[in-house]
């Protein structure tokens, strides 16, 4: 139902009126009706010495049952909030534990990489030494073969010279 500013509905035959709510069981010094109150009107109410802070007037009495419900819901919300806070704290703790594990594993991996690099350097040195040894053996074999060829050539030259000398001496006698 849509209302106009004057409180009438769009169909003008129905008028909506709001009555002040009457309060039962309030303190004798309280108003029996809830009215709109500003600070000037509030200060004009008489001060009573026989009303305690626990007694409620006007809107306090009207909302008392709803306030009890709100307090129950507030307590449930606080309990749920503490539960959520505990879970979030648990997540942060697990996250920190995981970060610490990752940091420890990273240090372990870094140490392993340094050791692996040292081992690789040692292997490279052994490979170089092995290559040097193989090269030395190969050079030695080549030198021996070269020397053997020289000896064979000198042997052939010596045999040829000997044969020429023998022929020369045979022809001479």
Steps between C-alpha positions, in 0.01 A plus 500: 500500500661827387452811715496866407657767718166579671457138616238412238548202273502528124136412485401801730218303663731332754676715762788359706528634852772418757401502868735548791574171674376480858737349756373283783692436821747787487609712794238750618725792404533381137276608214241240412541573128818494286539837331771641279736674741784740436767602750308813608188300588712232670660756731157631599391165652495512879790341686378228739692361789302178534565358147808278469727450200364148453142619445406582142266750343339535162705347217717308750195300610379451143836372381580297813397163350678578174811608694506163679487332157773732375719417802461128431585555133789727599640228726460244220673739259785556746538124547498444122744792457736345755470167319581669167784690664638169631479346154670801341770486766539129423535583130765763578684255725490233231615756243792606722592135562493437126716809436752378758507155338550658158782718635670198659460295183633794296811516719539122468465527122751788484752297701435201273555715191829633639612143578386388155702783340810397700450136398457607136827697524674190640358287219617759244850491655503118481382516139776752420758281675370197316515687168855607582595141584341370180672775300833415662458130423395579142793741455735240644366235260532742209854584604581128526350430156689798358822374655423149370453636145830682532671180613335304217605763245856503636493123496392500132759766414764298684401179316509682163837655575626161614375337181656774287826462690492125457433533126774758470745276681402196295543682174832633618649148562 
